[in-house]
Amino acid sequence: MSESLGGGVVYTETVVHSAPEALVAEAPYQIAIVWLDNGGRLTGRIAGEAVKIGDRVEHAEWRGGVAFFRKAS
């Protein structure tokens, strides 16, 4: 996927400490459900600075079919 999702607002978030086997080396990592500006919601990973509910985020990239978001500046 190469399409950008634009921005949105964090609806909810959590930090994964006990990851599935394929992602153990990346733990802990943050995931969030993002309420996209276009009206949908999407679960994605957070890259960089941690986010909290209500924070604005922007789509950073796709990795292995997973959307990564970062805190909007």
Stockholm file with secondary structure:
# STOCKHOLM 1.0

chainA/1-73         MSESLGGGVVYTETVVHSAPEALVAEAPYQIAIVWLDNGGRLTGRIAGEAVKIGDRVEHAEWRGGVAFFRKAS
#=GR chainA/1-73 SS CCCCCCEEEEEEEEEESSCCGGGGGGCSEEEEEEEETTSCEEEEEECSSCCCTTCEEEEEEEETTEEEEEECC
#=GC SS_cons        CCCCCCEEEEEEEEEESSCCGGGGGGCSEEEEEEEETTSCEEEEEECSSCCCTTCEEEEEEEETTEEEEEECC
//
